[in-house]
């Protein structure tokens, strides 16, 4: 088995130059690592802010859970529609009862008014009959008096 070795485009001429290039590469890597460490040290500390956010999220979670436990949140649209329908039936029955009572009261009032009108008519009719009877009696009396005067004279 033969392996082909891949070689860099630049081959060092001797060992001293190879070590020098290795030293430069390691130096560059060390500088890069130190730069990353320095950049990491310059980053602000967000731990307090993150703790504050976490505590607020916990409070919000407790609030949402307390809202979920409320009876209104347990209702479904079907339950709400059913309760509304039952409420409407109850209120319609109450309205129907009130309307029936109002109709009965109105009928009684109209009956009383009708009775008053009939009584007034009967009083007027009675007054009319009395007036005609009195007029008739007066005329009969005058007629009898005239006859009596003619007979006695």
C-alpha positions as CSV (number, residue, x, y, z in Angstrom):
1,X,0.0,0.0,0.0
2,X,1.4,3.1,-1.1
3,X,0.1,6.4,0.2
4,X,0.4,9.6,-1.6
5,X,1.6,12.3,0.7
6,X,0.1,15.7,0.0
7,X,2.6,18.4,0.3
8,X,2.1,22.1,0.9
9,X,2.8,24.3,-2.0
10,X,5.8,25.6,-0.1
11,X,8.2,23.1,1.2
12,X,10.7,24.3,3.8
13,X,14.2,24.1,2.7
14,X,15.6,23.0,5.9
15,X,14.6,22.1,9.5
16,X,15.6,25.5,10.9
17,X,13.2,27.4,8.6
18,X,10.5,24.8,9.3
19,X,10.8,25.4,13.0
20,X,10.8,29.2,12.5
21,X,7.6,28.9,10.5
22,X,6.1,26.7,13.1
23,X,7.1,29.2,15.8
24,X,5.4,32.0,13.8
25,X,2.2,30.0,13.4
26,X,2.1,29.1,17.1
27,X,2.7,32.7,17.9
28,X,-0.2,33.8,15.7
29,X,-2.4,31.2,17.3
30,X,-1.4,32.3,20.8
31,X,-2.1,36.0,19.8
32,X,-5.5,35.0,18.4
33,X,-6.4,33.0,21.6
34,X,-5.3,35.9,23.8
35,X,-7.3,38.3,21.7
36,X,-10.4,36.1,22.1
37,X,-9.8,35.9,25.8
38,X,-9.5,39.6,26.1
39,X,-12.6,40.1,24.0
40,X,-14.4,37.7,26.3
41,X,-13.2,39.6,29.4
42,X,-14.6,42.9,27.8
43,X,-18.1,41.4,27.5
44,X,-20.6,42.9,30.0
45,X,-22.0,40.6,32.7
46,X,-25.6,39.9,31.8
47,X,-26.2,37.5,34.7
48,X,-28.2,40.1,36.8
49,X,-30.3,41.1,33.8
50,X,-30.9,37.4,33.0
51,X,-31.9,36.7,36.6
52,X,-34.3,39.7,36.5
53,X,-35.9,38.5,33.2
54,X,-36.2,35.0,34.7
55,X,-37.9,36.3,37.8
56,X,-40.3,38.3,35.7
57,X,-41.0,35.3,33.5
58,X,-41.8,33.3,36.6
59,X,-44.2,36.0,37.8
60,X,-45.9,36.1,34.4
61,X,-46.2,32.3,34.4
62,X,-47.8,32.4,37.9
63,X,-50.2,35.1,36.7
64,X,-51.1,33.2,33.5
65,X,-51.6,30.0,35.6
66,X,-53.9,31.9,38.0
67,X,-55.9,33.2,35.0
68,X,-56.2,29.7,33.6
69,X,-57.7,28.5,36.9
70,X,-60.5,31.0,36.7
71,X,-63.9,29.6,35.8
72,X,-64.3,31.9,32.8
73,X,-61.2,30.4,31.2
74,X,-62.7,26.9,31.5
75,X,-65.6,27.8,29.3
76,X,-65.8,26.6,25.7
77,X,-67.8,28.4,23.0
78,X,-70.3,25.5,23.2
79,X,-70.7,25.9,27.0
80,X,-71.2,29.7,26.6
81,X,-73.8,29.2,23.9
82,X,-75.7,26.7,26.0
83,X,-75.7,28.9,29.0
84,X,-76.8,31.9,26.9
85,X,-79.7,29.8,25.5
86,X,-80.8,28.6,28.9
87,X,-80.6,32.2,30.2
88,X,-82.7,33.5,27.3
89,X,-85.3,30.8,27.9
90,X,-85.5,31.9,31.6
91,X,-85.8,35.5,30.7
92,X,-88.3,34.9,28.0
93,X,-90.4,33.0,30.5
94,X,-90.2,35.9,32.9
95,X,-91.0,38.3,30.1
96,X,-94.0,36.1,29.0
97,X,-95.2,36.1,32.6
98,X,-94.9,39.9,32.9
99,X,-96.7,40.3,29.6
100,X,-99.6,38.0,30.7
101,X,-99.9,39.9,33.9
102,X,-99.9,43.3,32.1
103,X,-102.5,42.0,29.6
104,X,-104.7,40.8,32.5
105,X,-104.3,44.2,34.3
106,X,-105.1,46.0,31.0
107,X,-108.2,43.8,30.4
108,X,-109.4,44.5,34.0
109,X,-108.9,48.2,33.5
110,X,-110.7,48.2,30.2
111,X,-113.5,46.2,31.8
112,X,-113.8,48.9,34.4
113,X,-113.7,51.7,31.9
114,X,-116.3,49.8,29.8
115,X,-118.5,49.4,32.8
116,X,-118.2,53.1,33.6
117,X,-119.1,53.9,30.0
118,X,-122.1,51.6,30.1
119,X,-123.2,53.0,33.5
120,X,-122.9,56.5,32.0
121,X,-124.9,55.4,29.0
122,X,-127.5,53.9,31.3
123,X,-127.6,57.1,33.3
124,X,-127.9,59.1,30.2
125,X,-130.7,56.8,28.9
126,X,-132.4,57.0,32.2
127,X,-132.2,60.8,32.1
128,X,-133.6,60.7,28.6
129,X,-136.5,58.5,29.6
130,X,-137.2,60.6,32.7
131,X,-137.1,63.8,30.5
132,X,-139.5,62.2,28.0
133,X,-141.8,60.8,30.8
134,X,-141.9,64.2,32.4
135,X,-142.6,65.9,29.1
136,X,-145.3,63.3,28.4
137,X,-146.7,63.7,31.9
138,X,-146.8,67.5,31.5
139,X,-148.5,67.3,28.1
140,X,-151.0,64.7,29.5
141,X,-151.6,67.0,32.5
142,X,-152.1,70.0,30.2
143,X,-154.4,68.0,28.0
144,X,-156.5,66.7,30.9
145,X,-156.7,70.2,32.3
146,X,-157.9,71.5,29.0
147,X,-160.5,68.8,28.8
148,X,-161.5,69.3,32.4
149,X,-161.9,73.1,31.8
150,X,-163.9,72.6,28.8
151,X,-166.1,70.0,30.5
152,X,-166.6,72.0,33.6
153,X,-167.2,75.2,31.8
